[in-house]
Amino acid sequence: MGLRGLYAIADADTLAGRNLLAAVAAAIDGGAALVQYRDKQSGPAQRAERARTLVELGRGRGVPVIINDDIELARATGAAGVHLGDGDGDPAQARARLGGDAIIGVSCYDELERARRGAAAGADYVAFGRMFPSPTKPEGPRPPHNILRRAREVTGLPVCAIGGITVDNAPKLIAAGADLLAVITDLFAADDIAARAAQYRALFAQKD
C-alpha cells in the first residue's frame, strides 16, 4: 500500500472555532495524502455526523479518511480505516470488522516491539512519536529519530512520524525514514491550510 506524504490529523479541539470540513478540504487541496478524524470531546451523534461528512469529502476527492480510536465509528461511517492507540483494540479485530481493504494504523510510541506486534496482526502502517515537543501530547514519549528506519526494516511497513512536526523540522524526519508525517497544529493552525499542505507535499517531492 503506497502510504506516503502528509497525513493530516483533523483534531476537533485544534480546529475549535474553525470549519472542520473547510479545513480538511483545504488540506486535501494542498496535497494531503491521508486524513484522520480525531475528536476526543464531542458526543457520539456529532462525531458520527462529522465523520460521515469527512468520509464523503475524502471519497469525492480520492483521499482516504480514517477514524482515530473507534473501530465501530469507522465501520458505521464507511471510513477508509482506523488508527488504533493503546487500548483501542488490535489490528486483527479492526480487520475483521472493517474488511481487507481497510487502512489500519497503530501507535507504537517509542517501542519497536509494538510495531512488530502490529505488523504481525495485520497493520498497514506503524506510527512513532512524539518526535518533537508537542502541544497535543506534551507528556508523550520521545523516541530517537533512527527508530523510523529501524521500524521499516523490522516490519516492512510504511512508517509514520507524529508530534511537534513543522515544515522546518520535517526534512529531518523524511531523511530519517518517515513515509508519513502526521501533522496537527502546524497544518490546521496555519493561516492558509492549503498552502501549508503544499509545502509538505513539496518536501516529499524533493526526496523522490
N, C-alpha and C positions, 0 to 999 in steps of 0.2 A: 504494500500500500504506500503510495507516494505522499506521505505526510511531510511537508517541508514548507517553512516560511513563517509568517506572522500568525500567531494563534491569539486571536482577540478574545480576552476574557471579559464578557459583558457583565460586570458586577453591579447589581442594582443599587448597592449602597454607594459606590463610587459615582454612579450616574444620578444620584438623588437630585431632583430638580431639573434634569435634562431628559429629553425624549429618548427612551431606550431604543425604540425602533429606528428613529432617525440616526442615532449614534451608531448603531450596528450597520445600518445601510451605508453610512459614510465609511466605516472601517472596511467593509467589503468592497466598496467602490475604489478605495485606495489600495487594495490588494491583499487583504487578509485571506489566508488560505483555509482557516478553520476558526469557528466561533464556538465559545462555550457560554451558556447562560448560567450565571451564578447568582443566587438570591437566598440569603440566609434569614431575611426578615419578613418577607411578605407571607400572607396567608395562602393556603392551598389553591383557592379559586383564582386569586390574582396571579400566582405563579403559573398555573396551568394556562391561563389566558395569554400571559406574556410569552410563555414557551411556545405555544401554538403559533402566535404571530411571528416570532423569530424563526421558527422552523419553516414556515411558509415563505418568509423572506429569503432565507438561505436557499431553499429548494428552487425558488424562482431565479436565483442568480448563480446557481451552480456551486454554492459553498456549503459544506456540511455544518450544521448547527447541532451541538451536543449539549447534554444537560449535566450540570455538576451534582454529584452525590446521589441522585434519585433515579434508580432504575425504573421504577413504575411510572414516574412522570415522563421519562424518556419514551417508554412504551406507549403511554396514553396519548402523547402528542405527536407521535410519529417522528421523533427526533432521529438524527443520524447515528446517535450513540450516547455514551455516558462516560463521565470521568469519575473515578472512584478514589476517595481518600481513605484514611484509616477508619475502619468500622462501617464503611458504606456498602459492604458486600464484596464479593470476589468476582473476578472476570468470568469464571465459568458460569456462575449464576446469572451474570448480566448477559452472557452469550445465549444461554438457554432462553431467557426472556425476550431478548431483542433480535436474535437471529444471526445468521452467519455473516451478513454484510455490515453489521453494526460496527462503529468505531468505538473501541473500548480502551480508555487510558487509565493508568494507575499512578497515584502519587507514591514516590519512593523516598522523598525527603532527602536523607543523606545515606541511604542504605542500599548497597548493591544487592543484598540478599532479597530485598523486597522486589527488585527488578527481576531477579531470577525467578522468583515465585510467580510474579505477574506474567512473565513470558510463558512459563510452563502452563499457566492456567488460561492462556489464550488472549492476553492483552495485545493491542495493536501498537501502543507506544508507552513509554515509561517517562515519568516526569521527576525532575530533581530540583530542589531549592527550598529555601530562598538563596539565590546565587549572590545577591547584594542586599543591603539593608532595605526592608520593605515596609511601607506604612500599612499594608494589608495584613501582613503576618510578621509583626515586629519581633516576636519571640521564636520564630521558626528556626530549625537547624540550618547551618551554613556549610554545605558540602564544598570540597575543593573543586575547582573547575575541571580538573582532569577526570572527575568521576563521569563526565558526559561521554568521553571517548571509551572509557573502560566499560560503561554500561552498554554501549553499542557493541563492543567486542563480546561481551558476555551474553547478550540477549539476541543480537541480530535485528533489533527493532529500532525504529526511529526514536530519538531521544529528545525530550522537551526540557528546556530550562525555564524556571519561573522565579520571580522575586526581585523587585527593585530594578528591573531592566529598563534601560533608556536607549535612545538611538546612539548615545555617546559610548555606553559600555557594551552594547550589543555585539560589536565586532569581536570582542574578546571571547564571547560565548560561541559565536559561529566558528571562530578559529579553533576553539576547544572541542568542537564536535557536535554542537547543538543543531538538530534538524528543525526544531520548532522553538520559537521564542514566545512564551506566554506572557502577554503584557496587559496590564490593567490601567494603572494610573497614567503612565506616560502616554498612552494612547487615548484613553477616554476623557482625560482632563485637559487634553490639548485644545487650543482654540480652533484648530482646523483638523478634525479627526482624519479625514481622507488624506490630507497632505502628510500627516504623521505616519499613517499606514503605508503610504507610498515610499517614505523614507526607509522603513523597514524592508519593504519589498526590494528596494534598490540595494540594500546591504546583502541580501541573499543573491541577487543577480550578479553582484561583484564577485562573489565567491564561486559561482558556477563557471 
